[in-house]
Amino acid sequence: MSADLDQLVRAPGAADVRELLTGLLGRDVTLEPSDGFTGDAATGSTFAVYVDDQLTTRAVAVVDLPLSAYAGAAVGLLPAGGAQDAVAERDLTPILKENLAEVLNVMAALLNEEGRPHVKLADVHHVGSWPSPQVCADAAATGRRLDLTVTIPLYGAGRLSIVGVR
C-alpha cells in the first residue's frame, strides 16, 4: 500500500453498512445502489462530518430527509407515524436529531481500519441547517463514495451517501 493510500480512511462496502444498520436498528435493513446524493436544499438533508485525530475531514455522510427521520425513529423505537410527520413537516424533532446523531456516530466504525487514520464524528448538520460550502463540496466529490437507498422495515426508505474525501 502506498503512503497516499495509507492516509485514506477505509471505504465501507454496502454489506458493511447493511450489517451495521441491521444490528443497530434491530431490523432487517435492505440496501440498493443509488445515484449519488449530495444533499437536497429544497427538502433538507443531514450531513455528518468525520475527522481524523488532526481534525482533518476524512469523510462525509449525507442522508436525505426521509432516511434522517426513519433512522432517528427506528433507533429510538419511536412510532413510524412521528417520523412520517417529520418528513411531511420537513423538520426533525429534537429527539429524532439526537437519535440520528447517534446512528451517524456509530457509523464512524465503518470508516476505521487498522493501519489507516482513525476517524470520529465531528459535526452533524441536521435538516434545516445547511453546512459550509466545503462540506457541500466534499459531499459532491467523485471517486471514493458509496451511494445507497436504505429501506428500514415499518418505517420507509431514503438515501445515504458516504464519501471519502482525503
Backbone hydrogen bonds, N-H to C=O, Kabsch-Sander energy under -0.5 kcal/mol:
donor,donor_aa,acceptor,acceptor_aa,energy
6,D,2,S,-1.8
7,Q,3,A,-0.8
7,Q,4,D,-1.0
8,L,5,L,-1.6
10,R,111,L,-2.1
17,V,13,G,-1.9
18,R,14,A,-2.9
19,E,15,A,-2.5
20,L,16,D,-2.4
21,L,17,V,-2.8
22,T,18,R,-2.8
23,G,19,E,-2.1
24,L,20,L,-2.7
25,L,21,L,-2.9
26,G,22,T,-1.2
27,R,22,T,-0.8
29,V,27,R,-2.0
30,T,151,T,-2.0
32,E,149,T,-1.7
34,S,147,D,-2.0
38,T,36,G,-0.5
44,G,40,D,-2.4
46,T,63,V,-3.0
47,F,125,H,-2.3
48,A,61,A,-2.9
49,V,123,D,-2.7
50,Y,48,A,-0.5
50,Y,59,A,-2.8
51,V,120,K,-2.5
52,D,56,T,-1.9
55,L,52,D,-2.0
58,R,50,Y,-3.1
59,A,50,Y,-1.6
60,V,163,V,-2.4
61,A,48,A,-2.3
62,V,161,S,-2.8
63,V,46,T,-2.8
64,D,159,R,-2.3
65,L,44,G,-0.9
68,S,64,D,-2.5
69,A,65,L,-2.4
70,Y,66,P,-3.0
71,A,67,L,-2.8
72,G,68,S,-1.8
73,A,69,A,-2.2
74,A,70,Y,-3.0
75,V,71,A,-2.3
76,G,72,G,-0.7
77,L,74,A,-1.2
78,L,73,A,-2.8
82,G,79,P,-0.6
83,A,79,P,-1.1
84,Q,80,A,-2.5
85,D,81,G,-2.3
86,A,82,G,-2.0
87,V,83,A,-2.0
88,A,84,Q,-2.3
89,E,85,D,-2.4
90,R,86,A,-0.7
90,R,87,V,-0.7
91,D,86,A,-2.1
97,K,93,T,-2.4
98,E,94,P,-2.6
99,N,95,I,-2.7
100,L,96,L,-2.7
101,A,97,K,-2.5
102,E,98,E,-1.6
103,V,99,N,-2.0
104,L,100,L,-2.8
105,N,101,A,-2.2
106,V,102,E,-2.4
107,M,103,V,-1.9
108,A,105,N,-1.3
109,A,106,V,-1.9
110,L,107,M,-1.7
111,L,108,A,-1.6
112,N,108,A,-0.6
112,N,109,A,-0.6
116,R,113,E,-1.9
120,K,51,V,-2.3
122,A,49,V,-3.3
123,D,49,V,-1.3
125,H,47,F,-3.2
126,H,124,V,-0.8
129,S,126,H,-2.5
136,C,132,S,-2.1
137,A,133,P,-2.6
138,D,134,Q,-2.7
139,A,135,V,-2.4
140,A,136,C,-1.2
141,A,138,D,-1.3
144,R,142,T,-0.9
145,R,143,G,-1.8
146,L,162,I,-2.5
148,L,146,L,-0.5
148,L,160,L,-3.1
149,T,32,E,-2.9
150,V,148,L,-0.5
150,V,158,G,-3.2
151,T,30,T,-2.9
152,I,150,V,-0.5
152,I,156,G,-3.0
155,Y,152,I,-2.2
156,G,152,I,-1.9
158,G,150,V,-2.0
160,L,148,L,-2.6
161,S,62,V,-2.4
162,I,146,L,-2.3
163,V,60,V,-3.3
164,G,144,R,-3.1
165,V,58,R,-2.0
165,V,163,V,-0.5
166,R,58,R,-0.9
